[in-house]
Structure formats: C-alpha cells, structure tokens
Amino acid sequence: MNNPVPDAESLRRLLGKTVLYKAQRYRVIEVLDNEPSLVLESLDQTQIQSDLHGCAKRHSATHLTLRALDETQHGPSDDLMALRVLD
C-alpha cells in the first residue's frame, strides 16, 4: 500500500488533537517544519521536574517528538503511521 507523503498543512491539522501512540494518549502541541515532526504532550504520564538546583519540585507532562517522514524522505514514518487520532 502506498501512503502519501505528509505535508506541513496536513500535519498542522493535527494541532490540538488527542492521539493514541503506543497505548498512551497524547495531545499534538506543535509541528516542526524544519525536519517535519510532531511534538506530543502526554495526557497519561508525568515526570518529575527539577529546579535550577536539581531539587525535584513538581510534576510536568512528558513530551515526545516524532518524525513525520521515513528515512528516505518519501513516505510517512512508522511512528506517524502508528498514531491514531481520537478526536
């Protein structure tokens, strides 16, 4: 099956959407145009964030950056194909 190459416009349509990736829910919060990528913010996981002195102070959302194109730059990446839009 031949999947279309994702362009910046189609990626931007995902902004604000909730997606499922590796059994975790994320929100698409940014599209990086330089090397087409999606930045995802976890809705299910947090991590402990340290202050400037290295002391654990608060929980913050986990973030992931997923490349949109495969290694050949001619098709969608496996990570992009694994996303499922929930809303």
N, C-alpha and C positions, 0 to 999 in steps of 0.2 A: 504494500500500500504506500502511495506517495503522499507525504504530508507537506502542506505548504510551508514556505519559509515565513516565520513570524516577523512582521514589520513593527516599527515603533508605534504606529497607530493602533494596531490590534493589541499590542501589549498594554498600551495606556488605557484601553477599555477595561482592563482588569483592575485598575486602581480602585481601592476601597472594597473590592470583592473579598468574600471569605472563600478560601480554597482548602482542600484537603491534600496534604502531602505527607506520605509515609505515615498514615494513620493519625496525623496531628492536624488540628485546624490552625490556619494562618490567615492574616489579612495582608493583601498586597498594598504596600505603603509607598513604593517608589519604583519607577522604571529608569534604569540607567541606559542612556543612549550610546555611550562610548563603545562599550562591548555589550550588546543588548543583553540585559539582565533584569530580573525582578528581585526586589527586596521584599522579604516576607517578615511579618511580625507575628510571633506565636500568640495564639489565644488560649493555649493549654499549658504552656510551660513558662516558668520564670527562672531567672538566675540571680544569684546574689551579686549586687553591685558594690564595689569598694569605693571609698572616698579617696582623696588625694594621698592619704597616709597609709592606704592599704587596709583600712579597717572596714569590715563588712557593715554596710549601713542600711541597705534596702533591697527589695526585690524589683527587678525590671524584666520586661519581656525579652525573650530570646529572639534574635534576628538571624535570618539566612539570606544569602544572595545566591540566586540560581541563574546560571547562564541560559539564555534563550536559544542559542544556536549550538549545533553539534560541532565537532572538531573540524569538519570540512567547511563550515560556514554556509552550507547549502540546505540545511534542514533543521527542524527543531531538535533541541537536546533531549536526552532521555529524561532529565529532570522536568523539563517543561511538559513532556508527554505524560508524566506521572501525576501532574496536577489535575484535580477535579474541582471545578467551580461549584460552590454550594449555594451561592445566591447571586 
